[in-house]
Amino acid sequence: MKVSSFDSASPFAAPAPAARQVLVVESDPDQRRRVTGQLENWGYTPLSAGSAEEALALTGRNRLVFSLIAIRLPGMSGIELLRRAPELTEEAPVIMVADAAHSGQIVEAIQAGADDFLRRPYTAEDLDHAIRSLAGRTRREGVAPAADDDGERLHRELGLLVSPQMREIQGIVEQAARADVTVLVCGETGVGKELVARSIHAHSPRRRAAFIKVNCAAMPRELLESELFGHERGAFTGAHQRKPGRFELADGGTIFLDEIGELHPALQAKLLHVLQDGEFSRVGGRNNIRVDVRTICATNRDLAREVAAGRFREDLFYRLNVINILVPPLRERRDEIPGLAGYFVQRYARVYNVPERELPPEALQAFLTYHWPGNIRELENFIKRMIVLQDWTLPRTLLAPPAVPAAPVTEPFAATRGLSLKEISRRAVFEAEREVIRRALEQCRWNRVKTAKMLRISYRALLYKIKDMGLRQDSAAS
């Protein structure tokens, strides 16, 4: 659920000096008012324009921290604005706003020099995240939040990881941070792999330099090489100027390659060369560039299996897998759920400017028994929905498994005799989840797409569970 909320000050964006000017180009007056108001709350000084022609009159006369430009404008488009005013991308980072259905706009915008993009509709939190992503790409001082602000938030979030498994991982993180070697962080989607990567950077000698994140799955394949390694002017259609890549921007610091298992085979070879020799060439370039970068990668795939299937280079896998950290799923760290839930309630109550309150005991109990296939990210999104809708009864109606008639047994607990309490709990959770999925499939007449949406899990995860649980349509009634 996207919530267009720009009326409250973000708890994440750091205060900014009044002299930090931002260019906002947006044709919708209501959206322009909301965005400029939010930026003012964060301490920026917005310069607003309703068209590219108005924006041209503002360029060259003001020192900008960054620009927020809509692609779709009356008359000249936002992309044409970048081409007509190259000083915008030369002097400060640019965030482009694209319509949700037009991914081709994003490709063209990045080729024109944009640094990041937002899809409509976007929230104050989305905007805050985009501004933070400009860290390390700034041409001028003052875009990114203060290091102390980020460090305080990181310290608080790490303090929520209280399970024995995560305490052990934090010990490995502190040791790995001292050695300047490549780290591969593995685990299911949403378990907190990025938090582990940021912790390694924060504990390392490179902590005062940039931490640059690249999502290898989110970037269009034809742009990822340019995004990682940069390009020279004229390297391809739309490359009107030289653009440094993320590896250059991370020089002296850390680059975090998320979803590394999605990396195209052609780029795997170039990445291997960078890791081995510390040098690369920009797209369209003739000279090699040397960088000093610490690389941390993350994946939710089994890379050893990907290597065996021929989808991932074996030599790159061994180069990445110097230190391997496996982050366990949330269902194996249930003692962290109360702290995480309380943190998210406090955080999103501030974001959406609603009264903060404690979770009802029955809601917390539902959280503790739910399987959480989406892990911490699913818990975060669930609480976000509760805060926005102000409906605290959702866990009982949506998460609690339906009552299952007990099978007759000749003796209480006869089926669990000889099993440990942990194994008994695991079996109970498995059977409860199996029954929930079976009933959902029947309700949707075994339409797996609709069932996945009803259960709020990915289609692929549903297919895996159907197979793992031995669910079949012809035996649904049994």
Secondary structure, DSSP 8 states (H G I E B T S, - for coil): ------SS--SSS----TT-EEEEE-S-HHHHHHHHHHHHHTT-EEEEESSHHHHHHHTTTS-EEEEEEES--SSS-HHHHHHH-THHHHHS-EEEEE-TT-HHHHHHHHHTT--EEEESS--HHHHHHHHHTTTT--SSTTSS--HHHHHHHHHHHHTT--SHHHHHHHHHHHHHHHS---EEEE-STTSSHHHHHHHHHHHSTTTTS-EEEEETTTS-HHHHHHHHH-B-TTSSTT--S-B--HHHHTTTSEEEEETGGG--HHHHHHHHHHHHHSEE--BT--S-EE---EEEEEESS-HHHHHHTTSS-HHHHHHHTTEEEE---GGG-GGGHHHHHHHHHHHHHHHTT-------HHHHHHHHHS--TTHHHHHHHHHHHHHHHT-TTHIIIIIS---------SSTTGGGTT--HHHHHHHHHHHHHHHHHHHHHHHTTT-HHHHHHHHTS-HHHHHHHHHHTT--GGGTT-
